[in-house]
Amino acid sequence: MPLMMSEEGFENDESDYHTLPQARVTQRRSGLEWFVCGGWRLLCASCCDWLINICQRKKELKARTVWLGCPEKCEEKHPKNSIKNQKYNVFTFIPGVLYEQFKFFLNLYFLVVSCSQFVPALKIGYLYTYWAPLGFVLAVIIIREAVDEFRRFQRDKEVNAQLYSKLTVRGQVQVKSSDIQVGDLIIVEKNQRIPSDMVFLRTSEKAGSCFIRTDQLDGETDWKLKVAVSCTQRLPALGDLFSINAYVYAQKPQLDIHSFEGTFTREDSDPPIHESLSIENTLWASTVVASGTVIGVVIYTGKETRSVMNTSNPKNKVGLLDLELNQLTKALFLALVALSVVMVTLQGFVGPWYRNLFRFLLLFSYIIPISLRVNLDMGKAAYGWMIMKDENIPGTVVRTSTIPEELGRLVYLLTDKTGTGPHLLFFFTVFQNIICTPKQPEFLLQMSPESLTAAVKGSPCSGVLR
């Protein structure tokens, strides 16, 4: 029976109430559907698009004009010149660590088993007997990740706090690497790391060039020759860089570390001086000055430098042992399920057999020992600590404490020779399970051709060594 909202309205529209024309029904229904479905759908879509644009909005990279020694003339705001290698922040640390752990079947299995004890029909023991081991495992993992994150923070802080000489109108002042801005004139001494991408303006070398080491950027150990801009190299003194009206037009930031296009323009001369710039006139960040003292103008900082743009986002590394353990856990779980089904079958599926099935799953859950995960994590932490404290390899830094055991699984060592050296020298320590000590490097030379051939036969080097 229709619902009558008011008696007066019912009397006035009684005929229409019972026999409302189809057109009016359709019109009212379409209007209501648009309001309920279309209007709210449009509003939700607009809100979602707005949130996506806010979260995923990226700054469009453009070419720029950089005035020498005048950061305030920059038309756009550029990123801060700081290095950040942390994987988490204060808000994402706990959720991120928990997600990385529970995405593996082993940890997820223990979580489900512990949560099942909140269901009265499935409870077979005290809560602490399930949650205490799981909480201890998570505490060990969180502490380990926190220590690794703190070490990364300390390394970044040390690099960002390095002091450089900045050339100003009043002379040279000390500035931190993280405070360097686009347009600053930075002086870099010999054996000092270049803090940001710069255009090479002057050098203390009379030839107007210098050498830099790029092994931290491209892995090559040979030195690269860099040439200063001739217009600024001919200036009598450093202070004259502020007496000229000059700027650098640089291309937009890009990934390619082997190319650069730009121009250097001096406007206060008659006629204006224009000098094209190439890769030989650049000093990329994370390279080291090998000769002389250089002065450059900063053109890219922070996330816009070549070194950072070619660096992938930090990810959690998972060792082969963890993957094998995860597969073994799945196999044990299948055996656990099969055993539980057998036990329920022997009971004849009497009563609530599905409840008994889950109870047997919980009773047999100790087939998968949680102590294995605890011992594995604590062992990795101990291995990392021993590697860093080893007197035979002083200065070794364990950057990832989750895969130290992978060093013991190396089978092949592939290396590449770079540089201009006439030969490459290898020191053999192990050859076909034969240990050669450093005091006995002539062991292989004393082997007869027949013995050497027999040792090489069947090895990965059999097709190379003759």
C-alpha positions in Angstrom: 0.0 0.0 0.0 1.4 3.5 -0.9 2.8 5.6 1.8 0.7 8.8 2.3 2.9 11.7 3.5 -0.1 14.1 4.2 -3.8 13.9 3.9 -4.2 17.2 2.0 -1.7 16.2 -0.6 -3.3 12.8 -0.9 -6.8 14.4 -1.6 -5.5 16.8 -4.1 -3.5 14.3 -6.1 -5.5 11.2 -5.4 -6.1 10.4 -9.1 -2.6 11.1 -10.0 -1.4 9.1 -7.0 -3.0 5.9 -8.3 -2.8 6.6 -12.1 0.2 8.8 -12.6 1.0 9.3 -16.3 4.1 7.4 -17.5 5.8 10.6 -18.7 5.7 12.1 -15.2 6.9 8.9 -13.7 9.8 8.7 -16.1 10.7 12.4 -15.6 10.7 12.1 -11.8 12.6 8.8 -11.9 15.2 10.2 -14.3 15.7 13.2 -12.2 16.0 11.2 -9.0 18.5 8.7 -10.7 20.6 11.6 -11.9 20.8 13.1 -8.5 21.5 9.9 -6.7 23.7 8.2 -9.3 24.9 10.8 -11.8 25.4 13.7 -9.4 27.2 11.8 -6.7 29.2 9.9 -9.3 30.3 13.1 -10.9 31.2 14.6 -7.5 33.1 11.5 -6.4 34.9 11.3 -9.8 35.9 14.9 -9.5 37.2 14.5 -5.9 39.1 11.4 -6.9 40.7 13.1 -9.9 41.7 16.0 -7.7 43.3 13.7 -5.1 45.1 11.8 -7.8 46.5 15.0 -9.4 47.6 16.2 -6.0 49.3 12.9 -5.1 50.9 12.2 -8.4 51.6 15.6 -9.7 55.1 16.0 -10.9 56.9 19.2 -11.7 57.5 19.7 -15.4 61.2 20.0 -16.1 62.1 23.0 -18.2 65.3 24.6 -19.6 66.6 27.4 -17.4 68.6 30.6 -17.4 71.1 30.8 -14.5 72.8 34.1 -13.7 76.3 33.9 -12.2 76.3 34.4 -8.5 72.6 35.5 -8.4 70.3 32.7 -7.1 67.6 35.3 -6.4 67.2 35.8 -10.2 65.9 32.2 -10.7 62.4 32.4 -12.1 61.4 29.0 -10.7 61.8 27.2 -7.4 64.3 24.4 -7.6 64.7 21.4 -5.2 66.9 21.5 -2.2 70.4 20.2 -2.7 70.1 17.3 -0.2 70.6 13.6 -0.5 68.0 11.3 0.9 68.3 7.5 0.7 65.8 6.6 3.4 63.1 4.1 2.5 60.6 5.4 5.1 59.6 8.5 7.0 58.0 8.9 10.5 54.5 8.1 9.2 55.3 5.3 6.8 57.9 3.3 8.8 55.6 1.0 10.8 53.0 0.4 8.0 55.8 -0.1 5.5 57.8 -2.6 7.6 54.6 -4.5 8.4 53.6 -4.7 4.8 57.0 -5.9 3.7 56.8 -8.7 6.3 53.2 -9.8 5.9 53.4 -10.0 2.1 55.3 -13.3 2.7 53.3 -16.4 3.4 55.4 -17.4 6.5 54.6 -14.2 8.5 51.0 -14.0 7.2 50.4 -17.6 8.4 51.5 -16.8 11.9 49.3 -13.6 11.9 46.2 -15.5 10.8 46.8 -18.2 13.4 47.2 -15.6 16.2 44.1 -13.7 15.1 42.1 -17.0 15.1 42.4 -17.1 18.9 40.0 -14.2 19.2 37.2 -16.4 17.8 35.8 -18.3 20.8 34.9 -21.4 18.8 38.5 -21.7 17.6 40.3 -20.8 20.8 42.5 -23.7 21.9 45.0 -21.9 24.2 46.0 -18.6 25.9 46.4 -15.6 23.7 49.9 -14.9 24.8 51.1 -18.3 23.6 50.4 -17.1 20.1 50.9 -13.4 20.2 54.1 -13.3 22.3 56.2 -15.2 19.7 54.8 -13.2 16.9 55.3 -9.9 18.7 58.9 -10.9 19.5 59.5 -11.6 15.8 58.0 -8.3 14.7 60.0 -6.5 17.4 63.3 -7.9 16.1 62.4 -7.1 12.5 61.3 -3.5 13.4 64.5 -2.9 15.5 66.6 -4.2 12.6 64.9 -2.0 10.0 65.1 1.0 12.4 68.9 0.5 12.8 69.4 0.3 9.0 67.2 3.3 8.5 69.1 5.3 11.1 72.4 4.3 9.5 71.2 5.6 6.2 70.1 8.8 7.8 73.5 9.3 9.4 75.3 8.7 6.1 73.0 11.2 4.3 73.4 13.7 7.1 77.2 13.4 6.9 77.1 14.0 3.1 74.7 16.9 3.4 76.7 18.6 6.1 79.9 18.7 4.1 81.2 22.3 3.8 82.1 24.0 0.6 83.5 27.5 -0.2 80.9 29.7 -1.8 82.1 32.8 -3.7 80.2 36.0 -2.8 80.6 39.7 -3.3 82.2 39.9 0.2 84.5 37.0 -0.5 84.4 33.3 0.3 82.0 31.9 2.9 81.5 28.3 4.1 78.2 26.7 3.1 76.7 23.2 3.7 76.1 21.0 0.7 72.4 20.9 1.5 72.2 24.8 1.4 73.7 25.2 -2.1 71.3 26.8 -4.6 71.1 27.2 -8.3 73.2 30.1 -9.4 75.8 29.8 -6.6 79.5 30.0 -7.4 81.1 27.0 -5.6 84.8 26.4 -5.2 85.8 22.7 -5.1 89.2 21.7 -3.9 91.3 18.7 -5.1 90.0 15.3 -3.9 86.7 16.9 -2.9 83.3 15.6 -4.0 81.3 17.9 -6.4 78.1 18.7 -4.5 75.8 19.4 -7.5 75.7 19.7 -11.2 77.8 22.7 -12.3 79.2 24.4 -15.4 83.0 24.6 -15.2 84.0 28.3 -15.1 87.6 28.6 -13.8 90.4 26.4 -12.5 93.7 27.0 -10.8 95.5 25.0 -13.6 97.1 27.2 -16.2 95.9 25.0 -19.0 92.3 25.9 -18.2 91.4 22.3 -17.7 91.2 19.6 -15.0 90.6 16.0 -14.4 87.8 14.4 -12.4 87.1 10.9 -11.2 83.7 9.5 -12.2 83.8 6.0 -10.7 80.9 6.8 -8.3 78.8 8.0 -11.2 79.4 5.7 -14.2 81.7 3.0 -12.7 84.7 4.0 -14.9 88.0 4.4 -13.1 89.8 6.5 -15.8 89.9 10.2 -15.3 87.9 12.5 -17.4 89.2 15.8 -18.9 87.1 18.9 -18.3 87.6 22.3 -19.9 86.6 25.6 -18.3 84.6 28.2 -20.1 87.2 30.3 -21.9 85.5 33.6 -21.3 85.6 33.2 -17.5 89.0 31.4 -17.4 90.6 34.5 -18.9 89.4 36.8 -16.1 92.3 38.1 -14.0 90.8 37.3 -10.6 87.9 35.4 -9.0 86.2 38.5 -7.9 85.8 39.5 -11.5 83.0 36.9 -11.9 80.8 39.4 -10.1 81.8 42.3 -12.2 80.5 40.8 -15.4 76.9 40.4 -16.4 76.7 36.8 -17.6 74.4 33.9 -17.5 74.2 30.2 -18.5 71.3 28.8 -20.5 71.0 25.1 -19.7 68.8 22.4 -21.1 66.2 20.8 -18.9 67.4 18.1 -16.5 67.7 14.7 -18.1 69.1 11.2 -17.4 71.9 11.1 -20.0 75.3 11.8 -18.2 77.2 11.8 -21.5 75.6 14.8 -23.2 74.8 18.4 -22.4 73.6 21.4 -24.4 73.8 25.0 -23.3 75.2 28.4 -24.0 77.2 30.9 -21.9 76.4 34.6 -22.6 78.2 37.7 -21.5 76.0 40.7 -22.0 78.2 43.6 -20.8 80.7 43.2 -23.6 80.3 44.8 -27.0 79.3 42.8 -28.9 77.9 40.2 -26.4 79.9 37.1 -26.1 78.1 33.8 -26.8 79.9 30.5 -26.2 78.4 27.1 -26.7 78.7 24.5 -23.9 79.1 20.8 -24.1 79.7 17.8 -21.8 83.4 18.9 -21.5 82.3 22.1 -19.7 80.2 20.3 -17.0 81.0 19.0 -13.5 78.4 16.4 -12.5 77.5 15.8 -8.9 79.1 12.7 -7.1 82.3 13.0 -9.1 85.6 14.0 -7.5 88.1 16.6 -8.6 91.4 14.9 -9.3 93.6 17.9 -10.1 93.6 21.5 -9.2 90.9 23.7 -7.8 87.7 24.4 -9.8 85.0 27.0 -9.7 81.6 26.4 -11.2 78.1 27.8 -11.3 75.4 25.5 -10.0 72.7 24.6 -12.6 71.0 21.6 -11.1 70.5 20.6 -7.5 69.0 17.7 -5.5 66.5 15.5 -7.5 67.4 17.2 -10.7 71.1 16.2 -10.7 72.2 13.5 -13.1 73.3 11.2 -10.3 70.0 11.3 -8.5 67.9 11.0 -11.6 69.8 7.8 -12.5 69.3 6.3 -9.1 66.3 4.0 -8.6 64.1 4.2 -5.5 65.3 2.2 -2.6 63.6 -1.2 -2.2 63.7 -4.0 0.3 66.1 -6.7 -0.9 65.0 -10.3 -0.3 67.6 -13.0 -0.2 67.3 -16.4 -1.9 67.2 -18.1 1.5 64.0 -16.2 2.5 62.3 -17.1 -0.8 63.2 -20.8 -0.3 61.9 -20.6 3.3 58.7 -19.1 2.1 58.2 -21.9 -0.5 59.0 -24.5 2.2 56.4 -23.0 4.5 53.8 -23.3 1.7 54.7 -27.0 1.3 54.4 -27.6 5.1 51.1 -25.8 5.1 49.7 -28.1 2.5 50.9 -31.1 4.5 49.2 -29.6 7.6 45.9 -29.2 5.7 46.2 -32.8 4.4 46.8 -34.1 7.9 43.9 -32.1 9.3 41.6 -33.5 6.6 42.7 -37.0 7.5 41.9 -36.5 11.2 38.4 -35.2 10.4 37.8 -38.1 8.0 38.7 -40.6 10.7 36.1 -38.9 12.9 33.5 -39.6 10.2 32.6 -35.9 9.7 30.4 -36.1 12.8 28.9 -32.8 14.1 30.4 -29.5 13.2 33.2 -31.1 11.2 34.4 -27.8 9.7 35.0 -26.4 13.2 37.0 -29.5 14.0 39.0 -29.0 10.8 40.0 -25.5 11.8 40.9 -26.8 15.3 43.1 -29.5 13.9 44.8 -26.8 11.7 45.6 -24.8 14.8 46.7 -27.8 16.8 49.1 -28.9 14.0 50.3 -25.3 13.4 53.5 -26.0 15.4 54.7 -28.0 12.4 55.8 -24.6 11.0 58.1 -23.3 13.8 58.1 -19.6 14.4 61.5 -19.9 16.1 63.0 -20.5 12.7 62.1 -17.0 11.7 63.5 -15.6 14.9 66.8 -17.4 14.6 67.1 -16.4 10.9 66.7 -12.7 11.6 69.0 -12.7 14.6 71.6 -14.7 12.6 71.5 -12.1 9.8 72.0 -9.3 12.4 75.0 -11.2 13.8 76.5 -11.8 10.4 76.3 -8.1 9.5 77.9 -7.1 12.8 80.8 -9.6 12.3 81.4 -8.4 8.7 81.7 -4.8 9.9 84.0 -5.7 12.8 86.3 -8.0 10.7 89.9 -6.8 11.1 90.8 -8.3 7.7 88.4 -6.0 5.8 88.5 -2.7 7.8 86.0 0.0 6.8 83.4 -2.4 5.3 79.9 -1.1 5.6 76.9 -3.4 5.5 74.3 -1.4 3.7 71.6 -4.1 3.7 71.4 -6.4 6.7 68.7 -8.6 5.2 71.0 -10.5 2.8 74.4 -11.0 4.3 74.1 -14.8 3.9 74.1 -14.3 0.1 77.9 -13.9 0.1 78.2 -17.6 0.9 76.1 -18.6 -2.2 78.3 -17.0 -4.8 79.1 -19.3 -7.6 80.3 -17.1 -10.5 82.2 -13.8 -10.2 81.9 -11.7 -13.3 84.2 -8.7 -13.6 84.9 -6.0 -16.2 88.1 -4.3 -16.8 87.8 -0.5 -17.3 90.4 2.2 -17.6 93.6 2.5 -19.6 95.8 0.1 -17.7 98.0 -2.2 -19.9 97.0 -5.4 -18.0 94.6 -6.6 -15.4 96.0 -8.5 -12.4 94.0 -11.2 -10.6 94.9 -13.0 -7.4 93.6 -16.6 -7.3 92.4 -17.7 -3.9 90.2 -20.7 -4.8 90.4 -22.7 -8.0 88.3 -25.9 -8.4 88.1 -26.4 -4.6 91.9 -25.9 -4.4 92.8 -23.2 -2.0 95.7 -21.0 -2.9 97.1 -18.9 -0.1 98.6 -15.4 -0.7 102.0 -16.8 0.4 101.9 -19.4 -2.4 100.7 -17.6 -5.6 103.0 -19.8 -7.7 100.9 -22.9 -7.0 99.1 -22.8 -10.3 102.4 -22.2 -12.2 103.9 -25.3 -10.6 101.0 -27.5 -11.8 101.7 -29.6 -14.8 99.7 -29.1 -18.0 98.0 -32.4 -17.5 96.9 -31.5 -13.9 95.8 -28.1 -14.9 93.7 -29.5 -17.8 92.1 -32.1 -15.5 91.3 -29.4 -13.0 89.8 -27.1 -15.6 87.8 -29.9 -17.3 84.2 -29.7 -16.5 84.4 -26.3 -14.9 82.7 -23.1 -16.2 86.1 -22.0 -17.5 86.6 -25.1 -19.7 85.7 -23.2 -22.8 87.9 -20.3 -22.0 91.1 -21.7 -20.5 93.2 -23.7 -22.8 
